[in-house]
Amino acid sequence: MFRADLAKAVPRGGRSRGGRPPFDPVLKFKMLVLQALNGSSLEQTELLVKDR
């Protein structure tokens, strides 16, 4: 539902430089919501996302 708005708000860089692909904008949004609800740090949120 929010994918189009998030894609416009968070432009992706070019892949010409290589490296790991960027996170999906919807996943980033969900991570921010998790951080706000749990009052957790970036490291704790990353652990929650990778664990599930």
PADREN-732773 format. One record per residue (C-alpha): residue number from 1; residue in one letter; x, y, z. Coordinates in nm, 2 decimals, padded with zeros to 4 digits, always signed. Example, Ala and Ser with C-alpha at 12.3 -4.5 7.8 and 13.67 -1.06 7.14 Angstrom:
2
+-----+--------+--------+--------+--------+
| num | residu |      x |      y |      z |
+-----+--------+--------+--------+--------+
|   1 |      a | +01.23 | -00.45 | +00.78 |
|   2 |      s | +01.37 | -00.11 | +00.71 |
+-----+--------+--------+--------+--------+
//
This chain:
52
+-----+--------+--------+--------+--------+
| num | residu |      x |      y |      z |
+-----+--------+--------+--------+--------+
|   1 |      m | +00.00 | +00.00 | +00.00 |
|   2 |      f | +00.29 | +00.24 | +00.08 |
|   3 |      r | +00.54 | +00.10 | -00.17 |
|   4 |      a | +00.49 | +00.37 | -00.43 |
|   5 |      d | +00.52 | +00.66 | -00.18 |
|   6 |      l | +00.82 | +00.51 | -00.01 |
|   7 |      a | +00.99 | +00.44 | -00.34 |
|   8 |      k | +00.95 | +00.81 | -00.44 |
|   9 |      a | +01.07 | +00.93 | -00.09 |
|  10 |      v | +01.38 | +00.71 | -00.08 |
|  11 |      p | +01.55 | +00.70 | -00.42 |
|  12 |      r | +01.79 | +00.41 | -00.48 |
|  13 |      g | +02.14 | +00.47 | -00.59 |
|  14 |      g | +02.29 | +00.32 | -00.90 |
|  15 |      r | +02.41 | -00.03 | -00.89 |
|  16 |      s | +02.71 | +00.05 | -01.10 |
|  17 |      r | +02.94 | +00.08 | -00.80 |
|  18 |      g | +02.87 | -00.27 | -00.69 |
|  19 |      g | +02.82 | -00.38 | -00.33 |
|  20 |      r | +02.52 | -00.53 | -00.15 |
|  21 |      p | +02.18 | -00.45 | -00.28 |
|  22 |      p | +02.00 | -00.19 | -00.07 |
|  23 |      f | +01.72 | -00.29 | +00.17 |
|  24 |      d | +01.36 | -00.27 | +00.04 |
|  25 |      p | +01.19 | +00.06 | +00.13 |
|  26 |      v | +00.90 | -00.12 | +00.29 |
|  27 |      l | +01.13 | -00.33 | +00.51 |
|  28 |      k | +01.31 | -00.01 | +00.62 |
|  29 |      f | +00.97 | +00.14 | +00.71 |
|  30 |      k | +00.88 | -00.17 | +00.91 |
|  31 |      m | +01.21 | -00.15 | +01.09 |
|  32 |      l | +01.15 | +00.21 | +01.19 |
|  33 |      v | +00.80 | +00.11 | +01.32 |
|  34 |      l | +00.96 | -00.17 | +01.52 |
|  35 |      q | +01.22 | +00.07 | +01.67 |
|  36 |      a | +00.95 | +00.32 | +01.77 |
|  37 |      l | +00.72 | +00.05 | +01.93 |
|  38 |      n | +01.00 | -00.13 | +02.11 |
|  39 |      g | +01.21 | +00.17 | +02.20 |
|  40 |      s | +01.51 | -00.03 | +02.07 |
|  41 |      s | +01.84 | +00.07 | +01.92 |
|  42 |      l | +01.95 | +00.00 | +01.56 |
|  43 |      e | +02.15 | -00.31 | +01.68 |
|  44 |      q | +01.85 | -00.45 | +01.87 |
|  45 |      t | +01.62 | -00.39 | +01.57 |
|  46 |      e | +01.86 | -00.55 | +01.34 |
|  47 |      l | +01.87 | -00.86 | +01.57 |
|  48 |      l | +01.48 | -00.87 | +01.57 |
|  49 |      v | +01.46 | -00.85 | +01.19 |
|  50 |      k | +01.74 | -01.11 | +01.13 |
|  51 |      d | +01.59 | -01.34 | +01.40 |
|  52 |      r | +01.25 | -01.35 | +01.25 |
+-----+--------+--------+--------+--------+
//
